[in-house]
Amino acid sequence: MIDLHDIRYLRIATPNLEQAVEFATRIVGLELVAREGKAAYFRSDRV
């Protein structure tokens, strides 16, 4: 398992945005805060 301390910035190019959003929220633990066209924006700074 990766010992991840924080994420400052992340950009992922993907052919399947829905799967990427699910991965980012369920596996990585990011919070989805907005969607705009083909982009999704996340935050990780809330404790």
N, C-alpha and C positions, 0 to 999 in steps of 0.2 A: 504494500500500500504506500502511496506517496504521502509524505509528511508536508502538506501544503499549509503555509502560514497565511498568505493573503494573495489576492489578485488585484493588480493595479489597473491593468487594461488587457482586454482580450478581444481579438477579432477572429472569427472563424468563418471561412467561406464554405458553404455546404449546399448540396443540391436539394436537401430536405430540411427546411427550416423547422418544421414541426418536431422532427426527431432531435434536432440540435437543441431546441428549447427544452424538451423533456430531459435530455441529458444534462443540460446546464442547471436545471432546477432540481431534479430528483437525485442525480449522482454527485454533481459538484456542489450543490447547495446554494446556488445563486437565486436571487429574487427577481423575477421578471417585472419590470416597471413600465415598459412601453413597447409598442410595436408600431412600425411605420413602414409601409410597403414591404420590401423584402428584408427588413432589418428588425432585430429584436434587441432591446436594451435591458441590461441587468445591473443589479447592485449587490454588493456583498459586505457593506460596511455597517449593517445593523446587527446589534448583539442582542 
